[in-house]
Amino acid sequence: MGPTKDKLTPKIKNTALILWSIYIGFSVLQTILLLLGGLNPYDAVTITFSTMAAAGFCVKNSSIGTFGSAYVDIVVTLFMLVSGANFALYYKALSGKISSVLKDGELRVYLGIWAVVSLLAALKLFSSNTYDSFAQSLRYSAFQTASILTTTGFATANYINWPAFSQVLLLLLFFVGGSAGSAGGGVLSRLALAPGRQAQIAQTAMQRAIALAQFTGSAMRGQGEPVAPQAAGTPYANRFADPAWAKFPFNVLAQSFITAAELAREAVSGAPGADAAALNVVGFTLREGLELLAPDNYLPTNPQLLGQTRAEGGRNLVRGVKYLICLLYTSPSPRDRTRSRMPSSA
């Protein structure tokens, strides 16, 4: 659970006791509701533990979709949202500060993201005839949106078969997470409420954009002179160290990627109210997403691969295709793999 922006009690022991009491209270309530929905005690308890911990573990192979119950879907959806909200707000609510809870900006952003994404995904699912009714579309979209937004990971439908628009919406949720002080933690919903941090990120983005424009101008005016990407001090210093990356336009491609990657890293780091674990998860997700844009991952934008291809007359590409075919169509047994590692007796 991430840090909370409000101090509940003067003593940490009392604060922990309050939070654990709230956590146990919600767990008991969800278990009872699931039992009323027809689940056996074992399933009800294990699903509750996974829901409130934002863990997503389910003893059924098809996750929550195994039960095929709209009632169970609704109950789990509601408690996933509960686990993804700041637990300090529940203490405020129990203390009679309902108006303070309703005015909480982070809660509004968190629930707003869930509501908007659920509605947009449902509209697309219904319009594409993925499901027979809008109610059914909303049932599945609301569940999957809550599951991904809170990092729980339950499933009721195979959203791989959903329209691309709905899939992209769910993909974007991986970068958001729940609220600070929740079971899952989160970054961006808190960042959305930090104007100072937003201004700082905007200023940094402007500075980096100007620097990239200046670098691009220098590279274009280089008249054949190499202009190496400015990667010193970044994790990409060795990655683009080959002299081939100093030639236009590859140096501009490399510098653009470095600029975007460093800006994303700075935007995530130090987000107010987010714990280290949440920052690490979001940072990892951003880095892996940016790898799709890395110029050294594609032949036309990688000067080293292009040089090797020219030097070998394309034979390296043929070898690559052969290796790919072998990986796809051959599956050696463990015994064969053991034999291949044994030294020859000759």
Number of C-alpha atoms within 10 A of each C-alpha: 20 21 19 18 13 9 11 17 11 8 9 11 9 12 16 13 11 18 16 13 13 16 18 14 11 17 21 13 12 23 23 16 16 22 16 13 16 14 17 12 13 12 17 20 19 15 27 27 20 18 30 25 22 27 19 24 18 20 12 12 8 14 17 22 18 13 16 10 13 15 16 21 21 15 16 24 21 16 20 31 25 22 26 32 25 26 24 22 22 19 19 15 14 10 9 11 13 14 10 12 18 12 10 11 14 22 21 14 18 25 19 12 18 24 15 14 22 24 19 15 26 25 18 19 24 17 14 12 13 16 16 12 14 17 13 16 22 20 20 25 28 23 26 26 28 31 28 25 30 33 24 26 20 26 21 21 17 11 15 9 10 17 15 12 13 22 14 12 16 22 14 13 20 16 19 23 28 36 33 30 24 26 26 26 29 35 27 24 24 22 21 16 14 16 10 10 16 15 11 14 17 14 12 15 19 12 12 17 16 12 14 18 14 12 20 20 12 16 23 16 12 13 9 11 13 16 21 22 24 19 17 11 7 12 11 17 14 10 12 23 15 12 14 18 25 23 19 21 14 23 25 24 20 24 23 21 19 23 19 15 22 16 17 17 17 15 20 20 15 15 22 18 20 26 19 16 14 22 20 13 17 21 19 14 14 17 15 11 13 15 14 11 15 17 19 21 12 13 13 11 17 19 22 15 18 16 12 14 15 11 11 11 11 12 13 15 15 11 11 11 12 12 11 12 11 11 11 9 8 9 10 11 9 9 8 10 11 10 11 11 8 8 7 7 4 3
